[in-house]
């Protein structure tokens, strides 16, 4: 197939308003699915470990090895199912090519797949090691969530501090090898909505166009990456220190509870701030420096370029 750079579309497209993303969580029961997902994840990796640890420890009076073995056997069941389901959508299911990154091959993973795999590895390693020791190490199991946070948040921080500066010798989602990487929130939003949210290649193109044309959107992505990456890394580092310097009962509760408090507070702050910035983007679109094109240099197949053309035509009719 023929291919071309995304800069061709960017240079010839001049929207009069912010290009819409043509995606809403209010349709197709997406909002309900999101609520259920976070509810189950919170129950699995937040409520369940705390209830099991303290109820068995103070009620049944079992030793640490048995308590941690029970927790390890249950934690991760729902998240593992979601990861397997996501892989099915991305690689195997009919129409999976519609969910793949732009220009990616059949079994080319997106960035979020790799990021979540590394995060889950960091999560399960201390969980399994701590529960396998004799006697079981509560301190080691307690750092499971903080280790996940560091692995997941550090790329956000690094790419946020140096946007479009880091280059890797392999593809990162829709970004070709040796292309300057945008802040990691960009690929995270693209991958999650396209694969898990069913936005498919149409959303990938709409998201690319919006990012390339809006300086405010690029600022939103960068600041969000720095905030989540920096606050998450610092929080995780503090929790690891607490886990190893406090007694078991205190360290375990703090390390399995505080990450969720951090996530909830950060989510609320992010939502409020992003809404304000999107309104500013809408009202100031005609001002100098707001509609400012920055090409991501994404190479596209002929079919993906056709989808991009359809997206821009749809935007022209609806903005």
KOLMI-404280 format. One record per residue (C-alpha): residue number from 1; x, y, z. Coordinates in steps of 0.25 Angstrom, whole numbers, padded with zeros to 4 digits. Layout:
N
<atom><pos>NUM</pos><X>X</X><Y>Y</Y><Z>Z</Z></atom>
...
***
This chain:
319
<atom><pos>1</pos><X>0000</X><Y>0000</Y><Z>0000</Z></atom>
<atom><pos>2</pos><X>0004</X><Y>0014</Y><Z>-0002</Z></atom>
<atom><pos>3</pos><X>0007</X><Y>0023</Y><Z>0010</Z></atom>
<atom><pos>4</pos><X>0008</X><Y>0038</Y><Z>0012</Z></atom>
<atom><pos>5</pos><X>0011</X><Y>0047</Y><Z>0024</Z></atom>
<atom><pos>6</pos><X>0001</X><Y>0053</Y><Z>0033</Z></atom>
<atom><pos>7</pos><X>0007</X><Y>0067</Y><Z>0030</Z></atom>
<atom><pos>8</pos><X>0000</X><Y>0067</Y><Z>0016</Z></atom>
<atom><pos>9</pos><X>-0014</X><Y>0067</Y><Z>0023</Z></atom>
<atom><pos>10</pos><X>-0010</X><Y>0077</Y><Z>0034</Z></atom>
<atom><pos>11</pos><X>-0004</X><Y>0087</Y><Z>0024</Z></atom>
<atom><pos>12</pos><X>-0017</X><Y>0087</Y><Z>0015</Z></atom>
<atom><pos>13</pos><X>-0027</X><Y>0087</Y><Z>0026</Z></atom>
<atom><pos>14</pos><X>-0032</X><Y>0100</Y><Z>0032</Z></atom>
<atom><pos>15</pos><X>-0043</X><Y>0098</Y><Z>0042</Z></atom>
<atom><pos>16</pos><X>-0051</X><Y>0110</Y><Z>0047</Z></atom>
<atom><pos>17</pos><X>-0053</X><Y>0103</Y><Z>0060</Z></atom>
<atom><pos>18</pos><X>-0046</X><Y>0092</Y><Z>0068</Z></atom>
<atom><pos>19</pos><X>-0047</X><Y>0080</Y><Z>0060</Z></atom>
<atom><pos>20</pos><X>-0057</X><Y>0071</Y><Z>0067</Z></atom>
<atom><pos>21</pos><X>-0053</X><Y>0057</Y><Z>0072</Z></atom>
<atom><pos>22</pos><X>-0067</X><Y>0051</Y><Z>0068</Z></atom>
<atom><pos>23</pos><X>-0067</X><Y>0042</Y><Z>0080</Z></atom>
<atom><pos>24</pos><X>-0076</X><Y>0042</Y><Z>0093</Z></atom>
<atom><pos>25</pos><X>-0077</X><Y>0034</Y><Z>0105</Z></atom>
<atom><pos>26</pos><X>-0091</X><Y>0037</Y><Z>0106</Z></atom>
<atom><pos>27</pos><X>-0095</X><Y>0027</Y><Z>0095</Z></atom>
<atom><pos>28</pos><X>-0095</X><Y>0012</Y><Z>0094</Z></atom>
<atom><pos>29</pos><X>-0095</X><Y>0010</Y><Z>0109</Z></atom>
<atom><pos>30</pos><X>-0081</X><Y>0014</Y><Z>0109</Z></atom>
<atom><pos>31</pos><X>-0083</X><Y>0023</Y><Z>0122</Z></atom>
<atom><pos>32</pos><X>-0088</X><Y>0010</Y><Z>0129</Z></atom>
<atom><pos>33</pos><X>-0077</X><Y>0002</Y><Z>0124</Z></atom>
<atom><pos>34</pos><X>-0067</X><Y>0012</Y><Z>0129</Z></atom>
<atom><pos>35</pos><X>-0074</X><Y>0012</Y><Z>0143</Z></atom>
<atom><pos>36</pos><X>-0074</X><Y>-0003</Y><Z>0144</Z></atom>
<atom><pos>37</pos><X>-0060</X><Y>-0004</Y><Z>0140</Z></atom>
<atom><pos>38</pos><X>-0054</X><Y>0005</Y><Z>0151</Z></atom>
<atom><pos>39</pos><X>-0064</X><Y>0000</Y><Z>0161</Z></atom>
<atom><pos>40</pos><X>-0059</X><Y>-0015</Y><Z>0159</Z></atom>
<atom><pos>41</pos><X>-0044</X><Y>-0010</Y><Z>0158</Z></atom>
<atom><pos>42</pos><X>-0045</X><Y>-0002</Y><Z>0171</Z></atom>
<atom><pos>43</pos><X>-0052</X><Y>-0014</Y><Z>0178</Z></atom>
<atom><pos>44</pos><X>-0042</X><Y>-0024</Y><Z>0173</Z></atom>
<atom><pos>45</pos><X>-0029</X><Y>-0016</Y><Z>0176</Z></atom>
<atom><pos>46</pos><X>-0034</X><Y>-0007</Y><Z>0186</Z></atom>
<atom><pos>47</pos><X>-0045</X><Y>-0012</Y><Z>0195</Z></atom>
<atom><pos>48</pos><X>-0043</X><Y>-0027</Y><Z>0194</Z></atom>
<atom><pos>49</pos><X>-0028</X><Y>-0027</Y><Z>0199</Z></atom>
<atom><pos>50</pos><X>-0031</X><Y>-0018</Y><Z>0211</Z></atom>
<atom><pos>51</pos><X>-0044</X><Y>-0026</Y><Z>0215</Z></atom>
<atom><pos>52</pos><X>-0037</X><Y>-0039</Y><Z>0214</Z></atom>
<atom><pos>53</pos><X>-0024</X><Y>-0035</Y><Z>0221</Z></atom>
<atom><pos>54</pos><X>-0030</X><Y>-0029</Y><Z>0233</Z></atom>
<atom><pos>55</pos><X>-0042</X><Y>-0038</Y><Z>0234</Z></atom>
<atom><pos>56</pos><X>-0034</X><Y>-0051</Y><Z>0233</Z></atom>
<atom><pos>57</pos><X>-0022</X><Y>-0045</Y><Z>0242</Z></atom>
<atom><pos>58</pos><X>-0031</X><Y>-0040</Y><Z>0253</Z></atom>
<atom><pos>59</pos><X>-0042</X><Y>-0050</Y><Z>0252</Z></atom>
<atom><pos>60</pos><X>-0037</X><Y>-0063</Y><Z>0247</Z></atom>
<atom><pos>61</pos><X>-0023</X><Y>-0060</Y><Z>0253</Z></atom>
<atom><pos>62</pos><X>-0016</X><Y>-0067</Y><Z>0242</Z></atom>
<atom><pos>63</pos><X>-0001</X><Y>-0065</Y><Z>0239</Z></atom>
<atom><pos>64</pos><X>0004</X><Y>-0055</Y><Z>0229</Z></atom>
<atom><pos>65</pos><X>0008</X><Y>-0066</Y><Z>0219</Z></atom>
<atom><pos>66</pos><X>-0007</X><Y>-0072</Y><Z>0218</Z></atom>
<atom><pos>67</pos><X>-0013</X><Y>-0058</Y><Z>0218</Z></atom>
<atom><pos>68</pos><X>-0004</X><Y>-0053</Y><Z>0207</Z></atom>
<atom><pos>69</pos><X>-0006</X><Y>-0066</Y><Z>0199</Z></atom>
<atom><pos>70</pos><X>-0021</X><Y>-0063</Y><Z>0199</Z></atom>
<atom><pos>71</pos><X>-0020</X><Y>-0049</Y><Z>0195</Z></atom>
<atom><pos>72</pos><X>-0010</X><Y>-0053</Y><Z>0183</Z></atom>
<atom><pos>73</pos><X>-0020</X><Y>-0064</Y><Z>0178</Z></atom>
<atom><pos>74</pos><X>-0031</X><Y>-0054</Y><Z>0177</Z></atom>
<atom><pos>75</pos><X>-0025</X><Y>-0040</Y><Z>0173</Z></atom>
<atom><pos>76</pos><X>-0023</X><Y>-0039</Y><Z>0158</Z></atom>
<atom><pos>77</pos><X>-0034</X><Y>-0048</Y><Z>0153</Z></atom>
<atom><pos>78</pos><X>-0043</X><Y>-0037</Y><Z>0147</Z></atom>
<atom><pos>79</pos><X>-0031</X><Y>-0028</Y><Z>0142</Z></atom>
<atom><pos>80</pos><X>-0025</X><Y>-0041</Y><Z>0135</Z></atom>
<atom><pos>81</pos><X>-0039</X><Y>-0043</Y><Z>0128</Z></atom>
<atom><pos>82</pos><X>-0039</X><Y>-0029</Y><Z>0123</Z></atom>
<atom><pos>83</pos><X>-0025</X><Y>-0030</Y><Z>0118</Z></atom>
<atom><pos>84</pos><X>-0028</X><Y>-0043</Y><Z>0110</Z></atom>
<atom><pos>85</pos><X>-0041</X><Y>-0037</Y><Z>0105</Z></atom>
<atom><pos>86</pos><X>-0034</X><Y>-0024</Y><Z>0100</Z></atom>
<atom><pos>87</pos><X>-0024</X><Y>-0033</Y><Z>0093</Z></atom>
<atom><pos>88</pos><X>-0035</X><Y>-0041</Y><Z>0086</Z></atom>
<atom><pos>89</pos><X>-0041</X><Y>-0028</Y><Z>0081</Z></atom>
<atom><pos>90</pos><X>-0027</X><Y>-0023</Y><Z>0076</Z></atom>
<atom><pos>91</pos><X>-0021</X><Y>-0035</Y><Z>0070</Z></atom>
<atom><pos>92</pos><X>-0031</X><Y>-0046</Y><Z>0067</Z></atom>
<atom><pos>93</pos><X>-0046</X><Y>-0042</Y><Z>0066</Z></atom>
<atom><pos>94</pos><X>-0052</X><Y>-0039</Y><Z>0052</Z></atom>
<atom><pos>95</pos><X>-0050</X><Y>-0025</Y><Z>0049</Z></atom>
<atom><pos>96</pos><X>-0038</X><Y>-0023</Y><Z>0058</Z></atom>
<atom><pos>97</pos><X>-0030</X><Y>-0016</Y><Z>0048</Z></atom>
<atom><pos>98</pos><X>-0040</X><Y>-0004</Y><Z>0051</Z></atom>
<atom><pos>99</pos><X>-0035</X><Y>-0003</Y><Z>0065</Z></atom>
<atom><pos>100</pos><X>-0020</X><Y>-0004</Y><Z>0062</Z></atom>
<atom><pos>101</pos><X>-0010</X><Y>0008</Y><Z>0062</Z></atom>
<atom><pos>102</pos><X>-0009</X><Y>0016</Y><Z>0049</Z></atom>
<atom><pos>103</pos><X>0001</X><Y>0008</Y><Z>0040</Z></atom>
<atom><pos>104</pos><X>0003</X><Y>-0003</Y><Z>0050</Z></atom>
<atom><pos>105</pos><X>0004</X><Y>-0018</Y><Z>0045</Z></atom>
<atom><pos>106</pos><X>-0006</X><Y>-0029</Y><Z>0049</Z></atom>
<atom><pos>107</pos><X>0001</X><Y>-0033</Y><Z>0063</Z></atom>
<atom><pos>108</pos><X>0007</X><Y>-0019</Y><Z>0066</Z></atom>
<atom><pos>109</pos><X>0003</X><Y>-0015</Y><Z>0080</Z></atom>
<atom><pos>110</pos><X>-0001</X><Y>-0001</Y><Z>0083</Z></atom>
<atom><pos>111</pos><X>0007</X><Y>0007</Y><Z>0094</Z></atom>
<atom><pos>112</pos><X>-0004</X><Y>0004</Y><Z>0105</Z></atom>
<atom><pos>113</pos><X>-0003</X><Y>-0011</Y><Z>0103</Z></atom>
<atom><pos>114</pos><X>0012</X><Y>-0010</Y><Z>0106</Z></atom>
<atom><pos>115</pos><X>0010</X><Y>0000</Y><Z>0117</Z></atom>
<atom><pos>116</pos><X>0000</X><Y>-0008</Y><Z>0124</Z></atom>
<atom><pos>117</pos><X>0008</X><Y>-0021</Y><Z>0123</Z></atom>
<atom><pos>118</pos><X>0020</X><Y>-0014</Y><Z>0129</Z></atom>
<atom><pos>119</pos><X>0011</X><Y>-0008</Y><Z>0140</Z></atom>
<atom><pos>120</pos><X>0005</X><Y>-0022</Y><Z>0143</Z></atom>
<atom><pos>121</pos><X>0018</X><Y>-0028</Y><Z>0144</Z></atom>
<atom><pos>122</pos><X>0023</X><Y>-0018</Y><Z>0154</Z></atom>
<atom><pos>123</pos><X>0010</X><Y>-0021</Y><Z>0162</Z></atom>
<atom><pos>124</pos><X>0010</X><Y>-0036</Y><Z>0162</Z></atom>
<atom><pos>125</pos><X>0025</X><Y>-0037</Y><Z>0164</Z></atom>
<atom><pos>126</pos><X>0025</X><Y>-0032</Y><Z>0179</Z></atom>
<atom><pos>127</pos><X>0011</X><Y>-0038</Y><Z>0181</Z></atom>
<atom><pos>128</pos><X>0016</X><Y>-0052</Y><Z>0177</Z></atom>
<atom><pos>129</pos><X>0030</X><Y>-0051</Y><Z>0184</Z></atom>
<atom><pos>130</pos><X>0024</X><Y>-0046</Y><Z>0197</Z></atom>
<atom><pos>131</pos><X>0014</X><Y>-0057</Y><Z>0198</Z></atom>
<atom><pos>132</pos><X>0023</X><Y>-0068</Y><Z>0194</Z></atom>
<atom><pos>133</pos><X>0033</X><Y>-0065</Y><Z>0205</Z></atom>
<atom><pos>134</pos><X>0033</X><Y>-0073</Y><Z>0218</Z></atom>
<atom><pos>135</pos><X>0028</X><Y>-0065</Y><Z>0226</Z></atom>
<atom><pos>136</pos><X>0021</X><Y>-0056</Y><Z>0217</Z></atom>
<atom><pos>137</pos><X>0026</X><Y>-0042</Y><Z>0215</Z></atom>
<atom><pos>138</pos><X>0015</X><Y>-0032</Y><Z>0217</Z></atom>
<atom><pos>139</pos><X>0025</X><Y>-0021</Y><Z>0214</Z></atom>
<atom><pos>140</pos><X>0028</X><Y>-0027</Y><Z>0200</Z></atom>
<atom><pos>141</pos><X>0013</X><Y>-0029</Y><Z>0197</Z></atom>
<atom><pos>142</pos><X>0010</X><Y>-0015</Y><Z>0202</Z></atom>
<atom><pos>143</pos><X>0018</X><Y>-0008</Y><Z>0191</Z></atom>
<atom><pos>144</pos><X>0011</X><Y>-0015</Y><Z>0179</Z></atom>
<atom><pos>145</pos><X>0002</X><Y>-0003</Y><Z>0176</Z></atom>
<atom><pos>146</pos><X>0013</X><Y>0007</Y><Z>0178</Z></atom>
<atom><pos>147</pos><X>0022</X><Y>-0001</Y><Z>0168</Z></atom>
<atom><pos>148</pos><X>0011</X><Y>-0001</Y><Z>0158</Z></atom>
<atom><pos>149</pos><X>0009</X><Y>0014</Y><Z>0160</Z></atom>
<atom><pos>150</pos><X>0024</X><Y>0016</Y><Z>0157</Z></atom>
<atom><pos>151</pos><X>0025</X><Y>0008</Y><Z>0145</Z></atom>
<atom><pos>152</pos><X>0012</X><Y>0014</Y><Z>0139</Z></atom>
<atom><pos>153</pos><X>0015</X><Y>0028</Y><Z>0143</Z></atom>
<atom><pos>154</pos><X>0029</X><Y>0030</Y><Z>0140</Z></atom>
<atom><pos>155</pos><X>0027</X><Y>0030</Y><Z>0125</Z></atom>
<atom><pos>156</pos><X>0017</X><Y>0040</Y><Z>0126</Z></atom>
<atom><pos>157</pos><X>0026</X><Y>0049</Y><Z>0134</Z></atom>
<atom><pos>158</pos><X>0038</X><Y>0047</Y><Z>0124</Z></atom>
<atom><pos>159</pos><X>0030</X><Y>0050</Y><Z>0111</Z></atom>
<atom><pos>160</pos><X>0023</X><Y>0061</Y><Z>0118</Z></atom>
<atom><pos>161</pos><X>0036</X><Y>0068</Y><Z>0122</Z></atom>
<atom><pos>162</pos><X>0042</X><Y>0066</Y><Z>0108</Z></atom>
<atom><pos>163</pos><X>0031</X><Y>0065</Y><Z>0098</Z></atom>
<atom><pos>164</pos><X>0034</X><Y>0061</Y><Z>0084</Z></atom>
<atom><pos>165</pos><X>0049</X><Y>0060</Y><Z>0088</Z></atom>
<atom><pos>166</pos><X>0050</X><Y>0045</Y><Z>0091</Z></atom>
<atom><pos>167</pos><X>0052</X><Y>0036</Y><Z>0079</Z></atom>
<atom><pos>168</pos><X>0051</X><Y>0020</Y><Z>0080</Z></atom>
<atom><pos>169</pos><X>0056</X><Y>0010</Y><Z>0070</Z></atom>
<atom><pos>170</pos><X>0042</X><Y>0004</Y><Z>0069</Z></atom>
<atom><pos>171</pos><X>0028</X><Y>0008</Y><Z>0067</Z></atom>
<atom><pos>172</pos><X>0020</X><Y>0014</Y><Z>0079</Z></atom>
<atom><pos>173</pos><X>0005</X><Y>0013</Y><Z>0075</Z></atom>
<atom><pos>174</pos><X>0003</X><Y>0021</Y><Z>0063</Z></atom>
<atom><pos>175</pos><X>0017</X><Y>0028</Y><Z>0064</Z></atom>
<atom><pos>176</pos><X>0027</X><Y>0022</Y><Z>0054</Z></atom>
<atom><pos>177</pos><X>0041</X><Y>0018</Y><Z>0059</Z></atom>
<atom><pos>178</pos><X>0051</X><Y>0029</Y><Z>0062</Z></atom>
<atom><pos>179</pos><X>0039</X><Y>0040</Y><Z>0062</Z></atom>
<atom><pos>180</pos><X>0039</X><Y>0049</Y><Z>0074</Z></atom>
<atom><pos>181</pos><X>0029</X><Y>0044</Y><Z>0084</Z></atom>
<atom><pos>182</pos><X>0017</X><Y>0053</Y><Z>0089</Z></atom>
<atom><pos>183</pos><X>0014</X><Y>0053</Y><Z>0104</Z></atom>
<atom><pos>184</pos><X>0009</X><Y>0039</Y><Z>0107</Z></atom>
<atom><pos>185</pos><X>-0005</X><Y>0043</Y><Z>0111</Z></atom>
<atom><pos>186</pos><X>-0006</X><Y>0045</Y><Z>0096</Z></atom>
<atom><pos>187</pos><X>-0004</X><Y>0031</Y><Z>0092</Z></atom>
<atom><pos>188</pos><X>-0012</X><Y>0026</Y><Z>0105</Z></atom>
<atom><pos>189</pos><X>-0024</X><Y>0034</Y><Z>0101</Z></atom>
<atom><pos>190</pos><X>-0023</X><Y>0029</Y><Z>0086</Z></atom>
<atom><pos>191</pos><X>-0021</X><Y>0014</Y><Z>0090</Z></atom>
<atom><pos>192</pos><X>-0031</X><Y>0013</Y><Z>0101</Z></atom>
<atom><pos>193</pos><X>-0042</X><Y>0020</Y><Z>0093</Z></atom>
<atom><pos>194</pos><X>-0039</X><Y>0013</Y><Z>0080</Z></atom>
<atom><pos>195</pos><X>-0038</X><Y>-0001</Y><Z>0085</Z></atom>
<atom><pos>196</pos><X>-0046</X><Y>-0001</Y><Z>0098</Z></atom>
<atom><pos>197</pos><X>-0056</X><Y>0010</Y><Z>0095</Z></atom>
<atom><pos>198</pos><X>-0059</X><Y>0005</Y><Z>0081</Z></atom>
<atom><pos>199</pos><X>-0054</X><Y>0018</Y><Z>0075</Z></atom>
<atom><pos>200</pos><X>-0046</X><Y>0010</Y><Z>0064</Z></atom>
<atom><pos>201</pos><X>-0037</X><Y>0017</Y><Z>0054</Z></atom>
<atom><pos>202</pos><X>-0047</X><Y>0028</Y><Z>0052</Z></atom>
<atom><pos>203</pos><X>-0044</X><Y>0033</Y><Z>0066</Z></atom>
<atom><pos>204</pos><X>-0029</X><Y>0031</Y><Z>0064</Z></atom>
<atom><pos>205</pos><X>-0030</X><Y>0041</Y><Z>0052</Z></atom>
<atom><pos>206</pos><X>-0039</X><Y>0051</Y><Z>0059</Z></atom>
<atom><pos>207</pos><X>-0030</X><Y>0051</Y><Z>0071</Z></atom>
<atom><pos>208</pos><X>-0018</X><Y>0053</Y><Z>0063</Z></atom>
<atom><pos>209</pos><X>-0024</X><Y>0064</Y><Z>0055</Z></atom>
<atom><pos>210</pos><X>-0029</X><Y>0071</Y><Z>0068</Z></atom>
<atom><pos>211</pos><X>-0015</X><Y>0070</Y><Z>0074</Z></atom>
<atom><pos>212</pos><X>-0008</X><Y>0075</Y><Z>0062</Z></atom>
<atom><pos>213</pos><X>-0016</X><Y>0087</Y><Z>0060</Z></atom>
<atom><pos>214</pos><X>-0018</X><Y>0092</Y><Z>0074</Z></atom>
<atom><pos>215</pos><X>-0007</X><Y>0098</Y><Z>0083</Z></atom>
<atom><pos>216</pos><X>-0017</X><Y>0098</Y><Z>0095</Z></atom>
<atom><pos>217</pos><X>-0020</X><Y>0083</Y><Z>0093</Z></atom>
<atom><pos>218</pos><X>-0005</X><Y>0080</Y><Z>0092</Z></atom>
<atom><pos>219</pos><X>-0003</X><Y>0088</Y><Z>0105</Z></atom>
<atom><pos>220</pos><X>-0014</X><Y>0080</Y><Z>0112</Z></atom>
<atom><pos>221</pos><X>-0008</X><Y>0067</Y><Z>0108</Z></atom>
<atom><pos>222</pos><X>0006</X><Y>0071</Y><Z>0113</Z></atom>
<atom><pos>223</pos><X>0001</X><Y>0077</Y><Z>0126</Z></atom>
<atom><pos>224</pos><X>-0007</X><Y>0065</Y><Z>0129</Z></atom>
<atom><pos>225</pos><X>0005</X><Y>0056</Y><Z>0126</Z></atom>
<atom><pos>226</pos><X>0014</X><Y>0064</Y><Z>0136</Z></atom>
<atom><pos>227</pos><X>0003</X><Y>0064</Y><Z>0147</Z></atom>
<atom><pos>228</pos><X>0000</X><Y>0050</Y><Z>0146</Z></atom>
<atom><pos>229</pos><X>0014</X><Y>0045</Y><Z>0144</Z></atom>
<atom><pos>230</pos><X>0020</X><Y>0054</Y><Z>0155</Z></atom>
<atom><pos>231</pos><X>0010</X><Y>0053</Y><Z>0166</Z></atom>
<atom><pos>232</pos><X>0009</X><Y>0038</Y><Z>0163</Z></atom>
<atom><pos>233</pos><X>0024</X><Y>0036</Y><Z>0164</Z></atom>
<atom><pos>234</pos><X>0026</X><Y>0044</Y><Z>0176</Z></atom>
<atom><pos>235</pos><X>0014</X><Y>0038</Y><Z>0183</Z></atom>
<atom><pos>236</pos><X>0018</X><Y>0024</Y><Z>0180</Z></atom>
<atom><pos>237</pos><X>0032</X><Y>0027</Y><Z>0185</Z></atom>
<atom><pos>238</pos><X>0027</X><Y>0032</Y><Z>0198</Z></atom>
<atom><pos>239</pos><X>0018</X><Y>0020</Y><Z>0200</Z></atom>
<atom><pos>240</pos><X>0030</X><Y>0010</Y><Z>0197</Z></atom>
<atom><pos>241</pos><X>0037</X><Y>0017</Y><Z>0208</Z></atom>
<atom><pos>242</pos><X>0025</X><Y>0016</Y><Z>0218</Z></atom>
<atom><pos>243</pos><X>0024</X><Y>0001</Y><Z>0215</Z></atom>
<atom><pos>244</pos><X>0038</X><Y>-0002</Y><Z>0219</Z></atom>
<atom><pos>245</pos><X>0038</X><Y>0007</Y><Z>0231</Z></atom>
<atom><pos>246</pos><X>0025</X><Y>0005</Y><Z>0238</Z></atom>
<atom><pos>247</pos><X>0018</X><Y>-0007</Y><Z>0245</Z></atom>
<atom><pos>248</pos><X>0011</X><Y>-0017</Y><Z>0236</Z></atom>
<atom><pos>249</pos><X>-0003</X><Y>-0013</Y><Z>0239</Z></atom>
<atom><pos>250</pos><X>-0001</X><Y>0002</Y><Z>0236</Z></atom>
<atom><pos>251</pos><X>0008</X><Y>0000</Y><Z>0224</Z></atom>
<atom><pos>252</pos><X>-0001</X><Y>-0009</Y><Z>0217</Z></atom>
<atom><pos>253</pos><X>-0013</X><Y>-0001</Y><Z>0219</Z></atom>
<atom><pos>254</pos><X>-0007</X><Y>0012</Y><Z>0214</Z></atom>
<atom><pos>255</pos><X>0000</X><Y>0006</Y><Z>0202</Z></atom>
<atom><pos>256</pos><X>-0013</X><Y>-0001</Y><Z>0197</Z></atom>
<atom><pos>257</pos><X>-0022</X><Y>0011</Y><Z>0201</Z></atom>
<atom><pos>258</pos><X>-0015</X><Y>0024</Y><Z>0198</Z></atom>
<atom><pos>259</pos><X>-0012</X><Y>0021</Y><Z>0183</Z></atom>
<atom><pos>260</pos><X>-0027</X><Y>0021</Y><Z>0181</Z></atom>
<atom><pos>261</pos><X>-0029</X><Y>0034</Y><Z>0188</Z></atom>
<atom><pos>262</pos><X>-0018</X><Y>0040</Y><Z>0179</Z></atom>
<atom><pos>263</pos><X>-0025</X><Y>0035</Y><Z>0167</Z></atom>
<atom><pos>264</pos><X>-0039</X><Y>0040</Y><Z>0171</Z></atom>
<atom><pos>265</pos><X>-0033</X><Y>0054</Y><Z>0175</Z></atom>
<atom><pos>266</pos><X>-0025</X><Y>0055</Y><Z>0162</Z></atom>
<atom><pos>267</pos><X>-0037</X><Y>0050</Y><Z>0153</Z></atom>
<atom><pos>268</pos><X>-0046</X><Y>0061</Y><Z>0159</Z></atom>
<atom><pos>269</pos><X>-0035</X><Y>0072</Y><Z>0158</Z></atom>
<atom><pos>270</pos><X>-0032</X><Y>0067</Y><Z>0143</Z></atom>
<atom><pos>271</pos><X>-0047</X><Y>0067</Y><Z>0139</Z></atom>
<atom><pos>272</pos><X>-0049</X><Y>0081</Y><Z>0144</Z></atom>
<atom><pos>273</pos><X>-0037</X><Y>0087</Y><Z>0138</Z></atom>
<atom><pos>274</pos><X>-0038</X><Y>0080</Y><Z>0125</Z></atom>
<atom><pos>275</pos><X>-0053</X><Y>0085</Y><Z>0124</Z></atom>
<atom><pos>276</pos><X>-0048</X><Y>0099</Y><Z>0126</Z></atom>
<atom><pos>277</pos><X>-0037</X><Y>0098</Y><Z>0116</Z></atom>
<atom><pos>278</pos><X>-0046</X><Y>0092</Y><Z>0105</Z></atom>
<atom><pos>279</pos><X>-0056</X><Y>0104</Y><Z>0107</Z></atom>
<atom><pos>280</pos><X>-0044</X><Y>0114</Y><Z>0106</Z></atom>
<atom><pos>281</pos><X>-0040</X><Y>0106</Y><Z>0093</Z></atom>
<atom><pos>282</pos><X>-0053</X><Y>0108</Y><Z>0087</Z></atom>
<atom><pos>283</pos><X>-0055</X><Y>0123</Y><Z>0091</Z></atom>
<atom><pos>284</pos><X>-0040</X><Y>0127</Y><Z>0087</Z></atom>
<atom><pos>285</pos><X>-0039</X><Y>0118</Y><Z>0074</Z></atom>
<atom><pos>286</pos><X>-0038</X><Y>0130</Y><Z>0065</Z></atom>
<atom><pos>287</pos><X>-0027</X><Y>0137</Y><Z>0074</Z></atom>
<atom><pos>288</pos><X>-0012</X><Y>0136</Y><Z>0070</Z></atom>
<atom><pos>289</pos><X>-0005</X><Y>0124</Y><Z>0075</Z></atom>
<atom><pos>290</pos><X>-0017</X><Y>0115</Y><Z>0077</Z></atom>
<atom><pos>291</pos><X>-0019</X><Y>0109</Y><Z>0064</Z></atom>
<atom><pos>292</pos><X>-0005</X><Y>0106</Y><Z>0062</Z></atom>
<atom><pos>293</pos><X>-0001</X><Y>0093</Y><Z>0053</Z></atom>
<atom><pos>294</pos><X>0009</X><Y>0084</Y><Z>0058</Z></atom>
<atom><pos>295</pos><X>0011</X><Y>0071</Y><Z>0050</Z></atom>
<atom><pos>296</pos><X>0013</X><Y>0058</Y><Z>0057</Z></atom>
<atom><pos>297</pos><X>0019</X><Y>0052</Y><Z>0044</Z></atom>
<atom><pos>298</pos><X>0010</X><Y>0039</Y><Z>0045</Z></atom>
<atom><pos>299</pos><X>0012</X><Y>0030</Y><Z>0033</Z></atom>
<atom><pos>300</pos><X>-0002</X><Y>0025</Y><Z>0028</Z></atom>
<atom><pos>301</pos><X>-0006</X><Y>0014</Y><Z>0018</Z></atom>
<atom><pos>302</pos><X>-0015</X><Y>0018</Y><Z>0007</Z></atom>
<atom><pos>303</pos><X>-0028</X><Y>0013</Y><Z>0014</Z></atom>
<atom><pos>304</pos><X>-0024</X><Y>0021</Y><Z>0027</Z></atom>
<atom><pos>305</pos><X>-0022</X><Y>0034</Y><Z>0019</Z></atom>
<atom><pos>306</pos><X>-0036</X><Y>0032</Y><Z>0013</Z></atom>
<atom><pos>307</pos><X>-0042</X><Y>0031</Y><Z>0027</Z></atom>
<atom><pos>308</pos><X>-0034</X><Y>0044</Y><Z>0031</Z></atom>
<atom><pos>309</pos><X>-0040</X><Y>0051</Y><Z>0018</Z></atom>
<atom><pos>310</pos><X>-0054</X><Y>0046</Y><Z>0022</Z></atom>
<atom><pos>311</pos><X>-0052</X><Y>0051</Y><Z>0037</Z></atom>
<atom><pos>312</pos><X>-0047</X><Y>0065</Y><Z>0032</Z></atom>
<atom><pos>313</pos><X>-0059</X><Y>0066</Y><Z>0022</Z></atom>
<atom><pos>314</pos><X>-0069</X><Y>0062</Y><Z>0034</Z></atom>
<atom><pos>315</pos><X>-0062</X><Y>0073</Y><Z>0042</Z></atom>
<atom><pos>316</pos><X>-0064</X><Y>0083</Y><Z>0031</Z></atom>
<atom><pos>317</pos><X>-0079</X><Y>0080</Y><Z>0031</Z></atom>
<atom><pos>318</pos><X>-0081</X><Y>0081</Y><Z>0046</Z></atom>
<atom><pos>319</pos><X>-0072</X><Y>0092</Y><Z>0051</Z></atom>
***
